[in-house]
């Protein structure tokens, strides 16, 4: 977002830029209030250009008051789109009463779309990392449970099914997870005599 903001200001005839990303707060990009051209652009997936913001005070009273107070009088809001999904929008602000040219709007849209694609890729990467961690935890739990089943079956003289039933019953009676009981049993930190004496119902 920092790169997007600096490049927009460098390449386009604007004075500042704001980013609207629902549900995501950005430290260096002030949030857009819940009204205004950026929100409208996000909801419609289309550009919203306003060359004279003070004239739109009835349309977006809070937004116009805030932006005009900061010295801006025109805005072009452009949707951030990637893979047919609109994830937010950018508001290109100008202190001059004018709208961007068609060429500048195309460039602004290209910058917004590249940023949107990067954000989607980051979101997907985070999702897969989270999923990978969850799967690894599940695998680790399964491995330790299987190890505990084998050890308990040998020490108690029961089959693997009965060993698992004992582990599960012990876990339930102590309001704990089977994987936690299994891990402590394998590590030798569990009061295993109670577990070894336990009988299936």
N, C-alpha and C positions, 0 to 999 in steps of 0.2 A: 504494500500500500504506500509506503514511503517512496518507492521508485516510481509507482504510477503517478503519485501526486507531483513529484519533481519533474517528471517527463512531460506531463500535461501542461504544467506552467511554462516549461522551457519551449515546447514545440507549438503551443497554441496561444492565440492572443487573449489570454485570460489572466486574472490576478490571483486566483486561488481556486481550490477544489475541495469538495467535501465528498465523503463516501457514505453510502447508505447500504448497510449489510444487516438485515434483520437478525437479531439474536447474537450478534458479534460486536463487542466493544473494541474499538481501536484507540490506543493511547495517544497516538500522534495525529489522528484524524478526528476532529470533533463530530459527534453524532448529529445526524439530521433529525429535527423534531418530527413528531408523528403527523406531519402534514407538509404540503409543498410539492414542487415539481419532481424532486427526487423520488418521493414515495409514489407519486402518480406514475412516473416512468417505470418504476419497479412493478407496480400492479398491472400496468397495461403492456409492458414490454416494448414501449415505443418512446421516442424522444419527445421531450416537452421543452419547448423554447419560449422564453419570456424576455422580451427586450426592454420592458419597463416595469420593474417589480413594484414600485409604489402604486401603480394602477391596479395591482392585484391584491390590495390589502383586504378586501372583503372576501376574496377567494381563499386566501391562506393568511389570516391575520397574525398568528403567532410567528410563522416562518418569515413573512415579509418584514415584520417589525424587527426581528433579530438580524436578518441579513442586511437590511437597509441601514440599521444602526452601525453595522460593521463597515459601511461604505460601499456596498455593492448595489448595483441598480439593474443588472441583467444576469440571467442564468440560462444555461442549456443543460438539461438533465438527460443523461444517456443511460440506457439499461446495460447492465453487465451480464452478458449472455455467453453460455458455453454448452454445447451439445444439447441444444433446444431447451435449455433450462435458464431462466432468469434468476440469478442469485442475489442481485442487488442493483445499485445504480450509482452513478457519479454525478455530482452537480458542479458544472464548470462556471465559476463566478467571475463577473467583470464589473469594474467600476464605471464603465462606459455604457450608455444606453444603446445597445446593439446586440444582434444575435450573430452566432458564428456562421461563416460561409459554409456552403455545402461541402467543400473540400476539407475544411477544418472539422466539420461534424463527422465526416468519414474517418478522419484520422483519430478523433476522439473515440469513436466507436471501436476502431481497431485496438486502441490502447486498452479500452474497457474490457473488450472480449479476451485479450491476452491475459489480463489480470484475473478475469473470471475463470479462465481455464487453469491458471496456476492455483487458484484457491480450491477449485474442485479436485485437482490432483492432490493437493495437500490434505483435503478432507478424506479422500479415498485412502491415502497412505496412512492417515491416523486410524481409519476404520480397520484396515487390514492389520496394522500393528496391534490394535486392541484385540482383534479376533485371534491373531496368532498367539498373543499372550494367554488368552482364555483357553485356547486349544492346548497349549503347552502345559498349563496348570492342570487341565483335565487329564492329560496324558501322564503327568507326574503322579497325580493322585491314583490313577489306575495302576501304575507300576508299583507303587508302594503298597496298595491294597493286595495285589497279587502276591507280592513278596511276603506280606504278613499272613495271608491265607496259607501259603506253603509252609511257613515256619510254624504256625499254629496247628495245622493239620498234622505235621510230624510230631510236635511236642505233645499234643493232646490225643494222638492216635485216632483221628477222625478223617473223613474225606474232605476234599476242598469245599464242597457245598456246605457241609456242616460247619467248617471253619469260618466261612463267610457269614453264615447265620449267627454264629457266636459274636463275631466282630460287630455285625449290625445291631444285634440285640444289646450288646454292651454299650455301643454308641448311643442308642436310643435311651437307654436307662440313665445315662449320664448327660443326656441332652447335648451331644457333641456329634461332629461329622465322623463318618466311618474312616475317612482319610486321616483325620487327626489321631484317632485311636490306633489305626494301623501304623502310622509313622512313629508313635511313641512305643508301640509294641516292638517294632523292628529295632528301634534305638535302645530298647531295654529300660526305658524310663517309665513304663506303665506297670501298675501292680498286676502283673500277668497271672499271678496265682488265682485271682478272682476270675479272670478270663478262662484259664485252663480248667477251673472247676465248674464253669458254667455249663448247663445242660440245655439242649434245645427243648422247646415246649411242643 
